[in-house]
Amino acid sequence: MLYVRIIVGFALLLMAAFGPGVGFRRITNPNLDPRAAARPHLDHRRAAVLILRILGAMIGFWLLFFSIAEALHRPGHM
């Protein structure tokens, strides 16, 4: 279970660092889609993506930090 938390924490940090998947690229980058500038809620979508990336980074860092601290606290139990 400890290794799963470390892997999930690392994955969340990577997803927060590199952004959403390929399908959401046009939402976050209006230069890729010329019609994106005409959408009325583009700023709301960008804000939502930014908030989710920040939350993902915080949860990923929390999981990674405390899982590694637990692994180092109990040597010989891994």
C-alpha positions in Angstrom: 0.0 0.0 0.0 2.9 2.3 0.7 4.3 1.9 -2.8 0.9 2.6 -4.3 0.6 5.9 -2.4 4.1 6.9 -3.6 3.2 6.0 -7.2 -0.1 7.8 -7.1 1.4 10.9 -5.5 4.1 11.0 -8.1 1.5 10.6 -10.9 -0.6 13.4 -9.5 2.5 15.7 -9.4 3.3 14.8 -13.0 -0.2 15.4 -14.1 -0.3 18.8 -12.3 3.0 19.8 -13.8 2.3 18.9 -17.4 -1.4 19.8 -17.5 -4.5 18.1 -18.6 -4.7 15.4 -21.3 -4.6 15.9 -25.0 -8.4 16.3 -25.3 -8.4 19.4 -23.1 -5.6 21.1 -25.0 -7.9 23.3 -27.0 -9.6 24.5 -23.8 -6.4 25.7 -22.2 -4.7 27.1 -25.3 -6.9 29.2 -27.5 -4.1 29.6 -30.1 -4.8 26.0 -31.2 -8.5 26.6 -31.8 -9.5 29.9 -33.5 -13.1 29.4 -32.4 -12.0 29.3 -28.7 -11.8 33.1 -28.4 -15.5 33.3 -29.3 -16.5 31.0 -26.5 -18.0 33.0 -23.6 -16.8 30.7 -20.8 -13.2 30.2 -21.8 -11.9 32.1 -18.8 -14.0 30.0 -16.4 -12.7 26.8 -18.0 -9.1 28.0 -17.7 -9.7 28.9 -14.0 -11.2 25.5 -13.3 -8.3 23.7 -15.0 -5.8 25.9 -13.0 -7.6 25.2 -9.7 -7.7 21.4 -10.4 -4.0 21.4 -11.3 -3.1 23.2 -8.0 -5.3 20.8 -6.0 -3.7 17.8 -7.8 -0.2 19.1 -7.1 -1.1 19.7 -3.4 -2.6 16.2 -2.9 0.2 14.6 -4.9 2.9 16.4 -2.8 1.1 15.5 0.4 0.9 11.8 -0.6 4.4 11.6 -1.8 5.9 13.5 1.2 4.1 11.5 3.9 4.5 8.2 2.2 8.3 8.7 1.9 8.4 9.9 5.5 6.6 6.8 6.6 8.9 4.6 4.5 12.0 6.2 6.1 10.5 6.1 9.6 10.0 2.3 9.5 13.2 0.8 8.1 13.0 -2.9 7.5 9.3 -3.0 7.0 9.3 -2.4 3.3 
